[in-house]
Each structure stands twice: as structure tokens, then as C-alpha cells.
Amino acid sequence: MATTREQTQANREAKLDELHERLTGEVENLVSGEDWSRALAFAARFRARSFSNTLLIWGQHQGAYEAGLVPDPMPSYVAGYRQWQGLGRQVQKGQPGYQILAPVTGRFASANPADAASWRRLNKGEKPRAGEVVRSKMVGVRPAYVWDASQTAGDPIPEPPAPKLLEGEAPAGLWDGLVAQVEAAGFAVVRVPHEGMIHGANGMTDYTANTVAVRENMDPAAQVKTLAHELGHVLLQGPDQDEARQHRGIGEVEAESVALMVGAAHGMDTTGYTIPYVSTWAARVDGKEPVEVVKATGERVRKTALTILDQLDTTQVADGTQPGLDRESTRRDQPAQERSAPDRAAGRHVEPLPEHSARPVSVAAAQERGL
């Protein structure tokens, strides 16, 4: 007969299996440029979350909307049960939480940090020995729950400032901010009069000359979107990347997706610009399932866009974190029971739970999943 602990662990493993199946289903739905664009535009609004968890939140919120449980098809802010309570709001009765994958960390100590084999895991409450360095490392994942603001009631929710654009305008300071990042990567930005000077393209990154060219005969918004696209190539692709990253299709989708997210974070709608058919390029990467390629690409895009956005002194839309909420500090303060329940070509480019219940994962796998 199974013990209570064994049953609890089995239940959590079942929840993890359900979550991974749900996530795979959401990724498999990204079969067109339109769907991919929508997913990235949404991820731009929830860029504080991993790409995997963004898809999970998106899918479950759509289900809640279709069931009449939430008033809007687009989530606003999400937080944990106790996190909402800390902000003076309460999850309303009958509102289901959205399951996401949360990391489980362990404490490790070593007297010789440079030696990877010297690290030992500390037990709960165990103190390091004299001279040892302590670090936290991810050791697994667990199911956790978050709720959208529309599923709660209580104190008013403060709204951060958001950018307002007229059609064709570029967000204030965005061009200069992107130029600075291109130049910091060792490339010079060149503005050319027309597309005939760069093989008919909107923009071009030359890895030999270390230049990024953007045509001037477009409106300012299109120019800044193109520059963001080329910055995506500068940061994500190039001759030194592995073979999979040099795949032309992947490179194009990654760069355009970075541009889409950077634009969306500034209130720009770039979804009308064509993004290649996701399943086509994903299916051409040898040795990997299309679903895994899409998931890994989505997370690389999110992290790259976040790196760009963090260095910009511009007005941006909220990142999905409830104003007033410090996710990291709140997570550290949550009791264990609440945390686990109710809770990219060489040459040129031309643009066309409790620890015992955690599922073990390698650091590399975790990073790929974006946890």
C-alpha cells in the first residue's frame, strides 16, 4: 500500500506530466506565421516569464475566457495566491489557477568552486563548512499556480505608464538605443537611401565588414523595427554559431521574432510583417523534434529581447509582473505548501515543489526550457 508521501509524489508527477503534455500541445499549435506572431506579441507582454510558461498561461487563460470565467481574452498580470494577498487582493471563489512549471533549487557547497566535482548538496538546515562557498542550483521542476488579476478582487491595481504611438512613428529614444547596442557589439550602423543598395532588402547585416545597413525610404517605425531585426541577427547568429543556429529559416524567424517582441514592448504592432512558416523550418533541423526546436527558439528569442529591452531607456509596456510585486522576494517568503499548491550564416545576411517531489532536470535542459 502506497504511503501518503508516495501518493503525494505520484500526484505531483502526474501534474508534471499533464503540464508537459499541455505545453507540447500549445507549441504544436504554432504552425503559421500568424500564430507565431501572436505568441511572441503575447510573450512580449509577459517577458518576465519563460517562453514555456508564457504559452501555458496563454492557453489556460483562453480556456478560462471561453468558459466565461474571465472577462478578457488577454491576461493582464499574473501572480501566486499569497502574492495577490500581499497586494491586498484575493482570488475569487471558483477561479481556477493556471498551472506553470516552477524551478526547484538546492543549496550546494564547495571549498574549491573551480572544481565542478567538488560541489556537494547541503541538506535542509545544514550549514557549510569553514571556507566553503555556497551557491543555489536548479535541481528540478514542480507544478505551481498563478492567477490573472481579473480572477481577483480587492485593492485597485496601479497601472504603469505605457507608450502611445501614432501610425508610422517610432518610439522616442528607441532608434538611438538600438544603435548603441549594435555599436557595442562591434558593428557600425549605416543608413542607405534605398533598398537597391542592399539587394532589395529593408536591412542587411554584413558579418565581414561588421556593418548593419537600414534603408531610409521607410517610415520611422519600419526603420526602427528593421534595426531591431538586424540587432537580433548580430546577437543570435554569425559565423561562430553552431550548425543549427546557422539554419537560414531559424535565423530569420529568430531575428524577426526579436524585432516583434522589442516592438510589442513599445506598443508597436509589427505582426503584419510576415514571419516564415514555423513548422517548415523547424522540421528541417536534423536530430531534433520540431516541438523542441520551437520551444528552444522561443526561449532564445525571449532572452535576447529581454537583454535588449533591459538596456533601453525608453517607455515600455509592463512585463507581466504585477506592479508592486517583487517576484523573487515574494517567492522566498512563501511557505513551501503554498508554493506547491493552491495555489541562428557566415558572410552576409539579408532580411526577407518540496525537493523530494521535484522532477530532476539538467541545468542545460532547464535553460532550454527557460525555467
The 8 nearest C-alpha neighbors of each residue, nearest first, counted from 0:
[[1, 2, 3, 5, 6, 4, 9, 7],
 [2, 0, 5, 6, 3, 4, 7, 9],
 [1, 3, 5, 4, 6, 0, 7, 8],
 [2, 4, 6, 5, 7, 1, 8, 0],
 [3, 5, 7, 2, 6, 8, 1, 9],
 [6, 4, 8, 2, 7, 3, 1, 9],
 [5, 7, 9, 3, 8, 4, 10, 2],
 [8, 6, 4, 10, 9, 5, 3, 11],
 [7, 9, 5, 11, 356, 10, 6, 12],
 [10, 8, 6, 12, 7, 11, 5, 13],
 [11, 9, 13, 7, 8, 12, 6, 14],
 [10, 12, 14, 8, 13, 9, 15, 7],
 [11, 13, 15, 9, 14, 10, 8, 16],
 [12, 14, 16, 10, 11, 15, 17, 9],
 [13, 15, 11, 17, 12, 16, 18, 10],
 [16, 14, 18, 12, 17, 13, 142, 19],
 [17, 15, 13, 19, 14, 18, 20, 12],
 [16, 18, 14, 20, 15, 19, 21, 13],
 [17, 19, 15, 21, 20, 16, 22, 14],
 [18, 20, 22, 16, 21, 17, 23, 15],
 [21, 19, 17, 23, 18, 22, 16, 24],
 [20, 22, 18, 24, 19, 23, 17, 25],
 [21, 23, 19, 25, 24, 20, 55, 18],
 [24, 22, 20, 26, 25, 21, 27, 19],
 [23, 25, 27, 21, 22, 26, 20, 28],
 [24, 26, 22, 28, 27, 23, 21, 54],
 [27, 25, 23, 28, 24, 29, 290, 22],
 [26, 28, 24, 29, 25, 23, 290, 30],
 [27, 29, 25, 26, 30, 24, 34, 31],
 [30, 28, 34, 27, 35, 26, 31, 277],
 [31, 29, 278, 28, 277, 34, 27, 276],
 [32, 30, 276, 34, 33, 29, 277, 35],
 [31, 33, 274, 35, 276, 34, 275, 36],
 [32, 34, 36, 31, 35, 37, 270, 274],
 [33, 35, 37, 31, 29, 36, 32, 38],
 [36, 34, 38, 32, 29, 37, 33, 31],
 [37, 35, 33, 39, 34, 38, 270, 32],
 [36, 38, 40, 34, 35, 39, 41, 33],
 [37, 39, 35, 41, 36, 40, 42, 34],
 [40, 38, 42, 36, 41, 37, 43, 260],
 [41, 39, 37, 43, 42, 38, 263, 260],
 [40, 42, 38, 39, 44, 43, 37, 45],
 [43, 41, 39, 45, 44, 46, 40, 53],
 [44, 42, 260, 46, 40, 41, 45, 264],
 [43, 45, 318, 41, 42, 319, 46, 317],
 [44, 46, 319, 42, 318, 43, 47, 48],
 [47, 45, 43, 48, 318, 42, 44, 301],
 [46, 48, 45, 318, 319, 320, 49, 305],
 [49, 47, 46, 45, 53, 52, 50, 319],
 [48, 50, 369, 52, 51, 370, 53, 298],
 [51, 49, 53, 298, 52, 297, 54, 369],
 [52, 50, 54, 49, 53, 55, 368, 369],
 [51, 53, 55, 49, 54, 50, 99, 56],
 [52, 54, 50, 56, 51, 55, 49, 42],
 [55, 53, 57, 51, 52, 56, 58, 50],
 [54, 56, 52, 58, 53, 57, 22, 59],
 [57, 55, 53, 59, 54, 58, 60, 52],
 [58, 56, 54, 60, 55, 59, 53, 61],
 [59, 57, 61, 55, 60, 56, 54, 62],
 [60, 58, 62, 56, 61, 57, 97, 55],
 [59, 61, 63, 62, 57, 58, 56, 64],
 [62, 60, 64, 58, 59, 63, 72, 65],
 [61, 63, 59, 65, 60, 64, 66, 58],
 [62, 64, 60, 66, 68, 61, 65, 69],
 [65, 63, 69, 61, 67, 66, 62, 72],
 [64, 66, 62, 67, 63, 61, 68, 72],
 [67, 65, 63, 64, 68, 62, 69, 61],
 [66, 68, 64, 65, 69, 63, 70, 62],
 [67, 69, 63, 66, 64, 70, 94, 65],
 [70, 68, 64, 67, 71, 63, 149, 150],
 [71, 69, 64, 68, 67, 72, 149, 73],
 [70, 72, 73, 69, 64, 74, 149, 75],
 [73, 71, 64, 61, 74, 70, 60, 69],
 [72, 74, 71, 75, 60, 61, 57, 41],
 [75, 73, 147, 76, 72, 60, 71, 57],
 [74, 76, 148, 73, 147, 319, 77, 149],
 [77, 75, 319, 321, 148, 147, 320, 74],
 [76, 78, 147, 146, 145, 148, 321, 320],
 [77, 79, 145, 146, 82, 83, 80, 147],
 [80, 78, 145, 82, 81, 144, 83, 146],
 [79, 81, 342, 82, 83, 84, 145, 78],
 [80, 82, 84, 83, 79, 85, 333, 337],
 [83, 81, 79, 85, 84, 80, 78, 86],
 [84, 82, 86, 88, 85, 81, 80, 89],
 [83, 85, 81, 88, 87, 86, 82, 89],
 [84, 86, 82, 83, 87, 81, 88, 324],
 [87, 85, 83, 84, 88, 82, 323, 154],
 [86, 88, 84, 154, 85, 153, 83, 89],
 [89, 87, 153, 84, 83, 152, 86, 154],
 [88, 90, 151, 152, 84, 91, 83, 153],
 [91, 89, 151, 150, 92, 152, 80, 88],
 [92, 90, 151, 94, 150, 89, 93, 152],
 [91, 93, 94, 90, 95, 150, 151, 89],
 [94, 92, 95, 91, 68, 90, 150, 96],
 [93, 95, 92, 91, 150, 96, 90, 68],
 [96, 94, 93, 97, 146, 63, 150, 92],
 [95, 97, 146, 144, 145, 98, 342, 94],
 [98, 96, 145, 144, 146, 59, 56, 99],
 [97, 99, 144, 143, 96, 142, 145, 100],
 [98, 100, 143, 52, 142, 144, 101, 55],
 [101, 99, 142, 141, 143, 140, 52, 102],
 [100, 102, 141, 140, 143, 142, 99, 103],
 [103, 101, 140, 139, 370, 137, 104, 141],
 [102, 104, 139, 140, 137, 138, 352, 354],
 [105, 103, 137, 136, 138, 135, 102, 106],
 [104, 106, 136, 135, 138, 137, 107, 103],
 [105, 107, 135, 121, 134, 120, 136, 133],
 [108, 106, 120, 119, 134, 121, 133, 118],
 [109, 107, 133, 132, 119, 118, 131, 127],
 [110, 108, 118, 131, 111, 132, 112, 117],
 [109, 111, 131, 130, 132, 112, 108, 117],
 [110, 112, 109, 113, 114, 117, 131, 132],
 [111, 113, 114, 109, 110, 115, 132, 117],
 [114, 112, 111, 115, 117, 116, 109, 110],
 [115, 113, 112, 116, 117, 111, 118, 109],
 [114, 116, 117, 113, 118, 112, 111, 109],
 [117, 115, 114, 118, 119, 113, 112, 109],
 [118, 116, 114, 115, 109, 119, 111, 112],
 [119, 117, 109, 108, 116, 107, 115, 120],
 [120, 118, 107, 108, 117, 121, 109, 116],
 [119, 121, 107, 106, 108, 122, 118, 105],
 [122, 120, 106, 107, 125, 119, 123, 108],
 [121, 123, 125, 124, 120, 106, 126, 105],
 [122, 124, 125, 121, 106, 126, 105, 120],
 [123, 125, 122, 126, 121, 127, 106, 105],
 [126, 124, 122, 123, 121, 127, 106, 128],
 [125, 127, 124, 128, 121, 122, 123, 108],
 [128, 126, 131, 108, 129, 125, 133, 121],
 [127, 129, 131, 130, 126, 108, 110, 109],
 [128, 130, 131, 127, 110, 132, 126, 109],
 [131, 129, 110, 128, 132, 127, 109, 111],
 [130, 132, 110, 109, 128, 129, 108, 127],
 [133, 131, 109, 108, 110, 130, 134, 112],
 [134, 132, 108, 107, 131, 106, 109, 135],
 [135, 133, 107, 106, 108, 136, 132, 105],
 [134, 136, 106, 105, 107, 104, 137, 133],
 [137, 135, 104, 105, 138, 134, 106, 107],
 [136, 138, 104, 103, 139, 105, 102, 362],
 [139, 137, 104, 359, 103, 105, 360, 136],
 [140, 138, 359, 358, 103, 357, 360, 137],
 [141, 139, 102, 103, 357, 358, 101, 100],
 [140, 142, 352, 101, 357, 100, 102, 143],
 [141, 143, 100, 99, 101, 15, 98, 339],
 [144, 142, 339, 99, 98, 101, 100, 340],
 [143, 145, 98, 342, 97, 96, 99, 79],
 [146, 144, 79, 78, 97, 96, 77, 80],
 [145, 147, 96, 77, 78, 97, 79, 150],
 [148, 146, 77, 149, 150, 76, 74, 75],
 [147, 149, 150, 151, 76, 77, 75, 146],
 [150, 148, 147, 151, 69, 70, 152, 75],
 [151, 149, 148, 147, 90, 91, 94, 146],
 [152, 150, 90, 89, 91, 148, 149, 88],
 [151, 153, 88, 89, 91, 90, 150, 154],
 [154, 152, 88, 87, 89, 155, 151, 86],
 [153, 155, 87, 88, 156, 152, 86, 89],
 [156, 154, 157, 153, 88, 152, 87, 86],
 [155, 157, 158, 154, 322, 321, 148, 153],
 [158, 156, 155, 322, 159, 323, 321, 154],
 [157, 159, 156, 160, 322, 161, 317, 321],
 [158, 160, 161, 157, 317, 322, 316, 315],
 [161, 159, 158, 162, 316, 314, 315, 317],
 [160, 162, 316, 315, 159, 314, 163, 317],
 [163, 161, 314, 266, 265, 315, 164, 316],
 [164, 162, 161, 266, 165, 170, 265, 267],
 [165, 163, 168, 166, 162, 170, 266, 169],
 [164, 166, 168, 167, 163, 169, 170, 267],
 [167, 165, 168, 164, 220, 169, 267, 218],
 [168, 166, 220, 218, 219, 165, 169, 221],
 [169, 167, 220, 219, 166, 165, 164, 170],
 [168, 170, 220, 219, 171, 223, 167, 173],
 [171, 169, 173, 172, 168, 265, 164, 162],
 [172, 170, 173, 169, 313, 174, 314, 168],
 [171, 173, 175, 174, 313, 176, 170, 312],
 [172, 174, 176, 175, 170, 171, 177, 313],
 [175, 173, 177, 176, 223, 172, 178, 169],
 [176, 174, 178, 177, 172, 173, 179, 180],
 [175, 177, 173, 179, 174, 178, 311, 172],
 [176, 178, 180, 174, 179, 175, 173, 181],
 [179, 177, 175, 181, 180, 176, 182, 174],
 [178, 180, 182, 176, 177, 181, 183, 175],
 [179, 181, 183, 177, 182, 178, 184, 176],
 [182, 180, 178, 184, 183, 179, 186, 230],
 [181, 183, 186, 185, 179, 184, 180, 187],
 [182, 184, 180, 185, 181, 179, 186, 178],
 [183, 185, 181, 182, 186, 180, 233, 234],
 [186, 184, 182, 183, 181, 209, 187, 210],
 [187, 185, 209, 182, 210, 181, 184, 211],
 [186, 188, 210, 182, 211, 189, 209, 185],
 [189, 187, 211, 212, 210, 186, 178, 190],
 [190, 188, 212, 211, 191, 213, 187, 210],
 [189, 191, 213, 212, 214, 215, 188, 192],
 [190, 192, 214, 193, 215, 213, 189, 212],
 [193, 191, 215, 214, 216, 190, 194, 196],
 [194, 192, 214, 195, 191, 216, 196, 215],
 [195, 193, 199, 196, 200, 197, 214, 201],
 [196, 194, 199, 198, 197, 193, 200, 192],
 [195, 197, 194, 198, 193, 191, 199, 192],
 [198, 196, 194, 195, 199, 200, 203, 202],
 [199, 197, 195, 200, 196, 194, 349, 203],
 [200, 198, 194, 195, 197, 201, 196, 193],
 [201, 199, 194, 202, 198, 197, 350, 349],
 [200, 202, 214, 213, 194, 350, 225, 199],
 [203, 201, 213, 212, 200, 350, 225, 214],
 [202, 204, 349, 212, 348, 211, 350, 205],
 [203, 205, 211, 348, 210, 347, 229, 206],
 [206, 204, 347, 210, 209, 207, 208, 348],
 [205, 207, 209, 346, 208, 347, 204, 237],
 [208, 206, 209, 205, 346, 347, 210, 345],
 [207, 209, 210, 205, 206, 186, 204, 187],
 [210, 208, 186, 206, 205, 207, 187, 185],
 [209, 211, 187, 186, 205, 208, 188, 204],
 [210, 212, 204, 188, 203, 189, 187, 205],
 [211, 213, 189, 203, 202, 190, 188, 210],
 [214, 212, 202, 190, 201, 191, 189, 215],
 [213, 215, 191, 193, 190, 192, 201, 194],
 [214, 216, 192, 217, 191, 190, 193, 213],
 [215, 217, 193, 214, 192, 218, 194, 191],
 [218, 216, 215, 221, 222, 219, 214, 220],
 [217, 219, 221, 220, 167, 222, 216, 168],
 [220, 218, 222, 169, 221, 168, 167, 223],
 [219, 221, 169, 168, 167, 223, 222, 218],
 [222, 220, 224, 218, 219, 223, 217, 225],
 [223, 221, 219, 225, 220, 224, 217, 226],
 [222, 224, 226, 220, 225, 221, 174, 219],
 [225, 223, 221, 227, 226, 222, 258, 220],
 [226, 224, 228, 222, 227, 223, 221, 202],
 [225, 227, 223, 229, 228, 224, 230, 222],
 [226, 228, 258, 230, 224, 225, 229, 231],
 [229, 227, 258, 254, 225, 231, 255, 226],
 [228, 230, 232, 226, 231, 227, 204, 225],
 [231, 229, 233, 227, 232, 228, 181, 226],
 [230, 232, 254, 228, 229, 234, 233, 235],
 [233, 231, 229, 236, 235, 230, 254, 234],
 [234, 232, 230, 231, 235, 236, 229, 237],
 [235, 233, 231, 232, 236, 230, 303, 184],
 [234, 236, 232, 343, 231, 233, 237, 254],
 [235, 237, 343, 232, 233, 240, 234, 244],
 [236, 238, 344, 239, 240, 345, 206, 233],
 [239, 237, 345, 240, 344, 236, 346, 245],
 [240, 238, 237, 241, 236, 345, 344, 245],
 [239, 241, 238, 237, 244, 236, 245, 242],
 [242, 240, 244, 243, 245, 239, 343, 238],
 [241, 243, 245, 244, 240, 246, 343, 344],
 [244, 242, 246, 245, 241, 284, 343, 249],
 [343, 243, 245, 246, 241, 242, 240, 236],
 [246, 244, 343, 344, 242, 243, 247, 240],
 [245, 247, 243, 244, 249, 248, 250, 343],
 [248, 246, 250, 249, 245, 251, 344, 343],
 [247, 249, 251, 280, 250, 246, 252, 275],
 [248, 250, 252, 246, 251, 247, 343, 253],
 [249, 251, 343, 247, 253, 248, 252, 254],
 [252, 250, 248, 254, 249, 253, 255, 247],
 [251, 253, 249, 255, 254, 250, 256, 274],
 [254, 252, 256, 250, 251, 255, 249, 300],
 [255, 253, 231, 228, 257, 251, 256, 232],
 [256, 254, 258, 228, 252, 257, 253, 251],
 [255, 257, 259, 253, 258, 254, 252, 260],
 [256, 258, 254, 260, 304, 259, 255, 300],
 [259, 257, 228, 227, 255, 261, 256, 260],
 [258, 260, 256, 262, 257, 261, 269, 263],
 [259, 261, 43, 263, 257, 262, 258, 40],
 [262, 260, 258, 264, 263, 259, 304, 257],
 [261, 263, 267, 259, 265, 260, 264, 258],
 [264, 262, 267, 260, 266, 265, 261, 40],
 [263, 265, 261, 316, 262, 315, 43, 266],
 [266, 264, 315, 263, 262, 267, 162, 316],
 [265, 267, 263, 264, 162, 262, 268, 316],
 [268, 266, 262, 263, 265, 269, 264, 164],
 [267, 269, 270, 263, 266, 262, 271, 259],
 [268, 270, 271, 259, 272, 267, 262, 263],
 [269, 271, 272, 36, 268, 259, 37, 273],
 [272, 270, 269, 273, 268, 33, 36, 274],
 [271, 273, 270, 269, 274, 255, 36, 259],
 [274, 272, 271, 275, 32, 270, 33, 36],
 [273, 275, 32, 252, 272, 276, 255, 36],
 [276, 274, 32, 277, 252, 273, 248, 251],
 [275, 277, 31, 32, 279, 278, 274, 30],
 [276, 278, 279, 30, 280, 275, 31, 281],
 [277, 279, 281, 30, 280, 276, 282, 289],
 [280, 278, 277, 282, 281, 276, 283, 275],
 [281, 279, 283, 248, 282, 278, 277, 249],
 [280, 282, 289, 278, 283, 279, 292, 284],
 [281, 283, 289, 280, 279, 284, 278, 288],
 [284, 282, 280, 281, 285, 279, 289, 278],
 [283, 285, 282, 281, 287, 286, 243, 280],
 [286, 284, 287, 283, 282, 288, 243, 281],
 [285, 287, 284, 288, 283, 289, 282, 243],
 [288, 286, 285, 284, 289, 292, 291, 282],
 [287, 289, 291, 290, 292, 286, 282, 281],
 [290, 288, 281, 292, 282, 291, 293, 287],
 [289, 291, 293, 288, 292, 26, 294, 27],
 [290, 292, 294, 288, 293, 289, 295, 287],
 [293, 291, 289, 295, 290, 294, 281, 296],
 [294, 292, 296, 290, 291, 295, 297, 289],
 [293, 295, 291, 297, 296, 292, 290, 298],
 [294, 296, 292, 298, 367, 297, 293, 291],
 [297, 295, 293, 299, 298, 294, 292, 300],
 [296, 298, 294, 300, 295, 299, 50, 293],
 [297, 299, 301, 50, 295, 300, 296, 369],
 [300, 298, 296, 302, 301, 297, 303, 295],
 [301, 299, 297, 303, 298, 257, 302, 253],
 [300, 302, 298, 304, 299, 303, 305, 297],
 [301, 303, 305, 299, 304, 300, 306, 298],
 [304, 302, 306, 300, 305, 301, 299, 307],
 [303, 305, 307, 301, 257, 306, 302, 300],
 [304, 306, 302, 308, 303, 307, 309, 301],
 [307, 305, 303, 309, 304, 308, 302, 310],
 [308, 306, 304, 305, 310, 309, 303, 311],
 [307, 309, 305, 311, 310, 306, 304, 261],
 [308, 310, 306, 307, 311, 305, 312, 304],
 [311, 309, 308, 307, 312, 306, 176, 180],
 [312, 310, 308, 313, 309, 176, 307, 173],
 [311, 313, 310, 314, 172, 176, 173, 309],
 [314, 312, 311, 172, 315, 173, 171, 170],
 [313, 315, 162, 161, 265, 316, 312, 160],
 [316, 314, 265, 264, 161, 162, 313, 317],
 [315, 317, 161, 264, 265, 318, 162, 266],
 [316, 318, 319, 44, 315, 159, 320, 161],
 [319, 317, 45, 44, 46, 320, 47, 316],
 [320, 318, 45, 76, 317, 44, 321, 47],
 [321, 319, 318, 76, 322, 47, 77, 324],
 [320, 322, 76, 324, 323, 319, 77, 78],
 [323, 321, 324, 320, 157, 158, 159, 156],
 [322, 324, 321, 325, 86, 157, 320, 156],
 [323, 325, 321, 322, 326, 320, 86, 82],
 [324, 326, 328, 327, 329, 323, 320, 330],
 [327, 325, 329, 328, 324, 330, 320, 78],
 [328, 326, 330, 329, 325, 331, 332, 324],
 [327, 329, 331, 330, 325, 326, 332, 324],
 [328, 330, 332, 326, 331, 327, 325, 333],
 [329, 331, 327, 333, 332, 328, 326, 338],
 [332, 330, 328, 329, 333, 327, 334, 326],
 [331, 333, 329, 330, 328, 334, 327, 335],
 [334, 332, 330, 331, 329, 338, 335, 337],
 [333, 335, 337, 336, 338, 332, 331, 330],
 [336, 334, 338, 337, 333, 339, 353, 352],
 [335, 337, 339, 338, 334, 340, 353, 352],
 [338, 336, 340, 339, 335, 334, 342, 341],
 [339, 337, 335, 336, 340, 333, 143, 334],
 [338, 340, 352, 143, 337, 336, 335, 142],
 [339, 341, 342, 337, 338, 336, 143, 144],
 [342, 340, 337, 144, 80, 339, 96, 338],
 [341, 340, 144, 80, 337, 96, 79, 145],
 [244, 236, 250, 245, 235, 249, 246, 243],
 [345, 245, 237, 238, 346, 236, 247, 246],
 [344, 346, 238, 237, 347, 206, 245, 239],
 [347, 345, 206, 207, 205, 344, 348, 238],
 [348, 346, 205, 206, 204, 345, 349, 207],
 [347, 349, 204, 203, 205, 350, 346, 344],
 [348, 350, 203, 351, 200, 202, 204, 347],
 [349, 351, 202, 203, 200, 348, 201, 251],
 [350, 349, 200, 251, 201, 202, 273, 199],
 [353, 141, 339, 357, 354, 356, 103, 142],
 [352, 354, 356, 355, 357, 335, 339, 103],
 [353, 355, 357, 356, 352, 103, 104, 105],
 [356, 354, 353, 357, 352, 8, 358, 4],
 [355, 357, 8, 354, 353, 352, 358, 11],
 [358, 356, 139, 354, 140, 141, 352, 355],
 [357, 359, 139, 140, 360, 356, 141, 12],
 [360, 358, 139, 138, 357, 140, 361, 137],
 [361, 359, 139, 138, 364, 365, 358, 362],
 [360, 362, 364, 363, 365, 359, 138, 139],
 [361, 363, 365, 364, 366, 360, 137, 138],
 [364, 362, 366, 361, 365, 367, 360, 368],
 [365, 363, 367, 361, 362, 366, 368, 360],
 [364, 366, 362, 368, 367, 363, 370, 361],
 [365, 367, 369, 363, 368, 364, 362, 370],
 [368, 366, 364, 369, 365, 295, 363, 298],
 [369, 367, 365, 366, 370, 364, 51, 295],
 [370, 368, 366, 49, 367, 298, 365, 50],
 [369, 368, 365, 49, 102, 366, 101, 100]]
